[in-house]
Amino acid sequence: MTERTTRRGFVRTAGLGAASAGLYRAVEQQEKPIQGFEREAEDPNASKDWKPVSDRRIRVGLVGYGVCRFAAEFSFEHHPNVEVLAVSDLIPERCTNLAKAVGCNKTYPSLEELVNDDRIEAVFVATDAPSHARHCIEVLKHGKHVASAVPAVYGSLEEADQLFEAVKKSGLKYMMFETSCFHADLFAMRQIFAAGGLGQLVYSEGEYYHYMEEPIDSFREWRVGLPPQWYPTHSNAYYIGVTGGSFTEVSCMGMPSRVKHLQPANNRYANPFGTEIALFRTSDGGTARMAVSWDTPGFSGEMGRIRGQKGTFYGKYEGLERNLPAAARPPLPPKVKPGGHGGSHGHLMNEFVTAILQDRKPLVDIAMALNLTVSGIVAHQSALKGGELMKIRQFTS
């Protein structure tokens, strides 16, 4: 019996008096959505002016229905150019529930079996983070396009090289679903930067604050003691996702944590840090400060701001340019929900599908995905060495 079931059972048997009602409210508060999965308010104009780019339907497989139920979070089943052909999860009950959630009748007990289905053209990998690279490589080997949850790789520079080579060799589409890239503010920053409204960037900040005094449940407990900068893409996107550039070197400082699972004796990573603050040199000569923290309660989320020689974006644009493009996110297909993480989910899925249909590079392609991820891996190495300045491997499309 799960902890959640136990709590609900207790509430049902505790009576209907004021005391039990108060307890029920407390339980409901404890069961609030995992940070990032809060739903955006419905926008009645979200599909206004949307036009299909093709009448073809891509046959998709979805893999992974863990605590975040991630494979079902992106509205693949509602896209008019998608047929969800099959789903998979290692745990039979979760596999069945995933199939029900997306209205699919075909299930496979593992990704390795799903990719042998020749009818499937593309796969979304929402498995545990340590398996992302291995699973994406397996999908590519079977001649299918692949999208992955973050991060692209998990603490391994060797796997980064292997994944990069696998994508290049395959000639297929790879996209990492980095949610910050379709936050409304970051999307606006990217449009304004591309139009010259920011000029050369001087300084960028990105922050991912997610308080985890107790780690989120995870397959084989991969989140227990997770080094903060091994999960850096939500913050790093506030430079890399804006410019398409990268970080070239880093000095990172880590702070020991009071949280039990973030102490080196209590996690498989020997990770001593609950917070890591990285100072990066950017590929265009500027500087960026990127923070990831698991042990600071209070104000939280994924956020950032950016300063250039011609303008600044901190909630809104302020600068020298007056004739800038509209910075609203593109319309979504009818019935596709914006979803969580700042209403980014539907946009990420639509970008992946559209890139396949148009045979073009997706926004967060393999180079951007690895630049977002590998910089954090090196940052954690720097933190373990007391902030030593370290060079970062560069990836280009």
N, C-alpha and C positions, 0 to 999 in steps of 0.2 A: 504493500500500500504506500502511495506517495505521501509526502508531507502535506501537499495541497489537499488530497483526499481526506487525510486525517483531520485537518482543520475544518473542512466542510462538514464532516460527520459529527464533529463535536458541536458545531453550531446548530445542526438540525436537532440534536438531542438535548440541548441546553435549555429548552423552553422558549416561550414567546414573550417573556417579560422584557422590561427595559434593559436588564443586564445583558441578555442574549442579543438584543438588537444592537446594543453598543458594541458587543464583541463582533457581531457580523460586520459592522461598519469597519472595524479595525482590520478584519480579515480581508475585506474588499480593498482596503488601502494597500495591504501587503501584496495583493495580486494585481497591482497596476502593471501596465505593459512594460516590458524591458525597454530601457532607454533607447530611443531611436525608432521604436515601433509605434509611437503615438500616431494617430491618424490625423492627416490634414483635413481641414474643413472642405466640404464639397464645393467645387467651383463650377457653377452651371455653364460657364463659357470655356471649360477646359478643352473641349473638342472643336471649338469654333475655328473655321478655316482649315481644319485638317483635311488633307487629300491623300489618298493612297498613291504609292509610287509603283505599285504592281498589283496584279490580281492573283499572283502566285501565293500558295500557302506553304510555309516551311514546316517540315515535320520535326518536332522537337521532343527531346527527352529531358526530364527533370530529375535531379538526384539530390536527396538530402532533406529530411524533415525532422530535424532535431528540436531542441527547446525553442528556437526562434522560428521554426516552421518555414525556413527561408525559401525553399524551392517554390512554395505557393504564394510568396509575398509580392510577386512582380507582375501579375496579371497576364502571364503568357496565354492562358486559356481564353482571354477576352480579346486578344489581338486578331483582327480580321485576316491577317496574313500568316497566322500560326495555327497548326494543329498539334496539340499535345498528344503525342502518339504513345508514350510510355513513361513510367516513373519508377523510381527505385529508392529504397532505403534498406540498410542492413537489418533493421529491426522490423519484423513482419507487421506488427500492429501499426507502426509509423508508416510503413509502405502503403498499407491499406488506407490509412487516413489521408495520406497525400493524394492517392488516386481519387478519393471522394472529393477532396478539396478542389481539385482542378477538373473534375468530371472526366476522368480517363479510366478506361477499362483494362489496360494492359500494364502489368507490373513485372518487375524483375527483382530478384533478391540481392543484386549487387550491381554496381556500375560496370564491373568487368563483363557481366552478362548482357547488360543493356546495350553496350557499345557494339555488340555483335549483331544487333538488329540492323540489317542493311537499309531498312526503310527510313531510319532516323538520319536527319541531315545535320542537326545541331544539338548540343547538350549544354544545359546549365548545371554547373557543379556547385552545389551548396552543401558540401560535406564538411568535415572537421578541417580546420585550418592547416594542421600538419600534413594533410593528404592533398591539398589543392594542387600543388605542382605535379605530383605523381598522377593524380586523376586526370588532369588536363592533358598531360603527355599521352596517357592511355587513349583518351578521346581522339586526339590528333592522329595517333597511329592508325586509328580505324577510319580515317578519312572524313572526320566530322568537324564542323566549326564548333568552337567552345567558348562559353562565358563562365567566369568564375567569381564567386564571392571573394571578398578581401580577407587576407592579403594574398598577393600572387604566389609568394613562397613564404615559408615559415622559418625564419632564422638561419637559412642556409644559402650562402653565396654560391655553392656548387650547384644546388638545384636551380638557382636563378639562371646560370649559364646553360644548364640542361634544358630548361623550359624555353629560353630564348632560341636555342638552336632547333628545338622541336617545332616551334611555330614557324621559323624561317624555312625550315626544310619542307614543311607541309604545304605552304602556300595558302593555308586556310585562315579564316578569321579567328582572332582571339580578342576577347574583351574582358577586362576586370570591371566589376560593378562597383566602382568607387562612388559612394553616395554623395559625398561633398561636391562632386563635379556637376551635379544637377540640383544642388541647393539654389534657391532663387538668387541669393547674393553672389555666389561664386559664378553662376552662369552669367550674370550681369557683368561682373568683373572681366570675364573672358571676352565678352562681346566688346566691351569698352576698350580693353587692351588691344584687341585685334584692329580696332578702328583708330588706334593711335591716341586715345584719350588719356592714357596714363603715362605715355612716354617711356623712357628707360626706367625700370624699377629700381628703387633704392633700398626698400625695406619691406618685408612681408612678415606677417605673423599668422600662425595657425595653431589651434588648440583643440585637443580632444580630451575632455574631462568626463570620466565615467566612474563614479564611486562604486567600488566593489569590495566592501569589507568582507563579504562572503562572495566567492566567485560565482558567476553564472554557471549553471549546470552545463556540462560539455562532454562530448564523447571521449572516453578514456581520460577525462579531467584535464584536457589540454589547456584550459584557461587558468588552472590553479598555478599561481605564481608567474603568470605570463609577463615577460619583460615588456614594459610599456612601449618601447620603441620597436618592438617586433610587430606592433599593430599600429603603424604610423600614418596610414594613408589618408585617414579622415582629416588630419591636420596638415600633412605635407601637400595636400591638394590645393591649399590656399596660396601656393606659389606655382607648383608644377601643373596643376589643373587649369590655372589661369593663363600661363604663358606657353606651356608645352616644353619648357626648359627643364633643367635638372639641378641637382646639388653636386658640387664638385669636391668639397671637403667639409669636415664637421669636427666641432668640439662639443661634447655633450657631458652635462653634469647630472648625476643621479643622486637622489636623496633616499637614505634608508627609511623603511616604512615601519609603522607601529602595527600594521595589519599582519596577522599571523601567517597567511599563505604567501605573503610577499617578503618573507624572511628566508634567507638562503637554505637553512636547514629544513624548511618545510615545503620545498617545491623541487621538481625534477630539473629545473634550469639553474639551480644555485643562484637564483636572481635575488639580489638584496634590495631592489628599488621598487617603490610604488609610484614614483614620479621621475621622469627624465625630461630635461629641458635641453634641446639641441640648438646650437648656433651654427648655421650653414653658410658657406659661400655659394652663391648661385652662379649658374652658367653664363649669365649676362653681367657678372661683376658686382652684383648687389649682395645683400645680406638677408637672411631669414632666421627667425626664431620660431621653432616648432616644439610645442609642449604636448606630452601625453601623461595623464595621471589617473591612477586607479584609487588613490587613498585620500582624496580631498573632498569631503562632503560639501553640499551646497550647490551653488550655481554650476550647471553642467551642460554638456552638449558638444557639438562640433561647430566651430566658428573661426573667423579670421578677418583680416583687414590688410590693406596693401597701399603702399605709397610709391608714387613715381614722380619723375621730374616735371610732369605736366598735369598731374592730378592724383587724387587720393580716393579710395573707396573704403568707407567705414560706415556701413549701413546705407549709405547713399554716395553718389559721385559728387565730388567737389573739385573743380579744376579749371583749366584754361579753355578747354574745348566746349563749344556750344552745339555743334551739329553732330551728335552722336546717334548711333543706331538704336532702335528699340531693343531693350534688354530683357524682355519677357521670354520665358521658356517657350519652346515650340508647342503647338497644340498636340494633344494626345488623341489616339483613335477613340471613337465612341466606346463606352463601357470599360475602357482601361482606367484603373484608379491610379491617382498619384502615389498613394501608399505612404509608407513611413520614411524616416530619415529626411525630414524636410520636404516631403512630397517628391522624392527623387526616384522611387522604385519604378513607377510606370515609365518614366522618361529613359531610364537606363535600359529597360527591356526593349522599348521602342527603338532606341539607338542601335542596339545590337541587331535586331531584326531588319531594320532599314539598311544597315551597312551590308548585310548579306544580300538583300534584294537589289541594292544598287552596286554591288561588288566594289565597295570602297573601304578604306580604313575606318574602323570604328573609333570613336573619340578616345577611349582609354585603351589603346592598343597595347601590344606587348612591351614596346619601349617605355611608354608612359607608366604602365603598370609596374614594371621593374624599377624604374627610377623612383616611383613613389614608395616602393617597398624596401629596396636594397639600401637606400640612404638611412632608413631606420635601423636596419641590421648593423650597419657600420657605426651608427650613433650609439647603439648599446655597447658595442665593443669599446668605443671611446669612453663611455661612462665607467666601464669596468676598469679602465686604465686612468681614472682620475681626470678625465677631460682631455686626454691627449688628442692633438690635431691629427686627423686621419683623412686620407684620400678616399674618394668614393668612385667605384666602377661606374662608367657611363654606358647607357644603352641608347641606340639610335634606330629609327625605323628604316 
